[in-house]
C-alpha cells in the first residue's frame, strides 16, 4: 500500500470513528442500560439464544428471546420447530404450553378446555377461509403437548389441522421482550 493510500485509509477510519462516537454520545442512559442488558444476556447464554420476531398476533407481544434447551413447564411460552400442520410445513411456532401428557381435553359450547383451563374459542375457519376441525383427542397422550395462542384467531392445538405437538419438537422457552 502506498503512503498516499495508507494516509487516506487512516483518515477515513478516523472520520468513521468520530461519527460512531458522536452517535453513542447521543444515547440516553436508559438506552445504554437496555443495550448493556441485552449484550450481557447474549454473552452469558451465548449461542443458545435467538431473537424471535413474531409476524402474527397469535401471542401478546412480537419480540421474544428463545433460550434453546432451557427448562420449561406448563404455562410457559415455548418454541417448536419442524411441526407440520395441514396448512403449513416446517414452520417455527412460538405459543403457550397449555397442556401436557395426561391432561384432559374438553369441548363445551364452542370452547376448548385443557387440564381444566380455557384454551380458547373454536373458529370454523382460518383467516384465509380454510376449514378448521375441533381436536379429536380427549386426553393428551405421552410424548405430546397442547399449544395455544392468546389471540382468539390463533392457529393452534385446538384444531385437528394443527394437532398436538410431539414433545421432542420443543426447542426451548421463549421470553417476551416486547
GIGI-V583019 format. One record per helix or strand of 3 or more residues. SS is the DSSP state (A for helix, B for strand). FROM is the first residue (numbers start at 1). TO is the last residue. Records with the same first field share a line. If there is no record, write none. Layout:
BEGIN
SS = FROM-TO, FROM-TO
END
This chain:
BEGIN
A = 3-25, 29-48, 167-169
B = 49-53, 63-68, 77-83, 91-99, 104-108, 111-114, 117-121, 144-148, 170-176
END
